[in-house]
Amino acid sequence: MLRAHLEYARAETLLRPMNPDTRTAEIADIDAEIEALEQEITLTGLRGRTAPPHDRPDADGNGRRVRSTRRRQDTPDLPRKPVAPHTLGRVYQAPDGTA
């Protein structure tokens, strides 16, 4: 919950009208607090990151998050249902007579 409050404070600082140097300093302070909190969360045993870092948008640098669709290798295969060789809907006739 503290992480969410820090993110809110960071977003609010970005929107608040102020001197750019003051804004940069405040955001750097908030980012340092977020990084310290991330380290504490990591020590609790959480794997991965709670959110992407603010210092870089993503691996490509274009601001878009990219997620992998590959299945994890350490999990068993999902069960498959047998495929029936028929359709459930209506069968249409082509002009040449094929179904």
Secondary structure, DSSP 8 states (H G I E B T S, - for coil): -HHHHHHHHHHHHHHS---HHHHHHHHHHHHHHHHHHHHHHHHTT--S-SS--SS-S-SSSSS---------TTS---------SS-SS-----TTS--
